Amino acid sequence: MSTKHHNLSQLDAPLPSAADMKFGIVVAEWNREITEALLEGAVQTLRSAGCSDLRSNMSPALSS
């Protein structure tokens, strides 16, 4: 992801350790191509920070 003059995917500092943390991620099925890519990136980032307790769930999109 980026803005006009700044790549938001590049971090200037190392991630803090997530080894002792628990995370849950809920992702809507709406626009699955995009949401699955976002989920994959989040999981990779958390794993690289040492997270071993991670749960994710795809949730049906709600319509109004």
Secondary structure, DSSP 8 states (H G I E B T S, - for coil): -B-SS-BTTS-SS-----TT-EEEEEEESTTHHHHHHHHHHHHHHHHHTT--EEEEEEE-----
